[in-house]
Amino acid sequence: MELLKTITQLIEMRQEGPYWDFKKEWYGKEKDEDQLIDIICMANNLVNRDAYIIIGIDEENDYSVHDVLHDNNRRNTQQLTDFLRDKGFAGDFRPVVTVEPLPYGNGVIDVIVIHNSLNTPFYLKKKYKGICQSNIYVRLQDSNTPRDKSADFHHVEYLWKKHFGMLLSPMEKVMLYLQHPENWEDSPSQKDKKYYKYDPAFLIEHNYEPEDGRNGYEYYLFAQVDPTPHWSNIRIYYYQTVLEDLGGVILDGGRYFTVMPDTDGITVTENSSWDISFKYLVKGGIKYLVHDFYYEDDGDEARHAHDEFENCILIFNDEDERTHFKKYVTEHWDSIKDYDDKIHIPYMREIPGYNMEAFRKKYKDVQILRRMLDVFRSDERKVAAIKKARKKSVVE
């Protein structure tokens, strides 16, 4: 639906632009060269985003729909990927494309989505028909670079800067750098501080004395051999600027260190407050990246502590999944009995000043939610398979 909304807005503009183009019909075999250079130029767009070749829109007839359902030259994602695979791209980096059929007006249009990538510039190492080897072609406003020319120097420079992450903000850069712990070095001046060796302005550090004086328990601590709470602060710097200030947790008596997960909850009754709360991380988010960054698999104690920690929280693939899952739980909470069988709750000794039953309930609730998340994902895959089959039938 989001793609349809975007494409509708572009069509209603009634003009081509720096990341979109219109075609009345699919490229025939005699126009493979046109198709290839259009994809290359869109992949090398200068606005740093996904690009679209919208097929089935007749510019010369007031941008009306030219239904592609019976177009003999029509291609699906696999066919278009195969077309690109045997072209001689430099570095073997090829644009990633998908074909999305969309209902529009009184027919169906196809959208070739050229996905944004840091692997720019895309260019050929071997000539293909009129497309020259080593020439870099870009999309500039509503036009492509002529085939017998290469893009201007400053446009090529832009694409290489994008390739090396130089167009990213400091926060975007550090999120990229954290994915490569092997490129971080220990600071010679301070224990528990690391710097990124290719750009030492980026630092990450943690301490063992939380500034807020935190010393309490959380339910997930009791899954560890040593549940004693030890909290920390994690800071990420760019020069002297703090980019992120996160809470850290030292688990199992110092055998494993990670970030404190976020907290969310679900209301399944008419109460205004949460009936169920849970801790979570989102893949690709800053907390998950830090969580992954600090994990060193020793095959022993650290691995055990890491695995037990992850068994006590929810890890979502993205924010959309978290939102949809919460709705799913609300709609299916009546079937909780299907999920609460044989849940092992670790031993939790009585601690003065704490409601241990509340900890046990939180632990059990999260285990129920983890089981529900597995079923939710299975249902989502089934829905996705049905949608894929429907798309395929539309293409055929």
Protein Blocks (a to p, Z undefined) as FASTA:
>chain_A
ZZmmmmmmmmmnopacfkbccdfbdcdfklmmmmmmmmmmmmmpckopaddddehiafkn
ooiacdfklgmkbccfklmmmmmmmpccehhiacddddddddehjbccddddddddfkbc
cddfbdehjbcghiacddehjaccdfkbccdfklmmmmmmmmnopmpcfklmmmmmmmmm
mlpccdfkbghiacdfklmkbccdddfbdfklpabdcfklmmpmblcdcdddddddehjb
cfbdcddddeehhpaccdddddddddfbfbfbdfbdcddddehiaklmmmmmmpccehim
mmmmmmmmmmmcccdfblklmmmmmmmmmmmmmmmmmmmgoiacddddddehiafklmmm
mmmmmmmmmmmmmmmmmmmmmmmmmmmmmmmmmmZZ
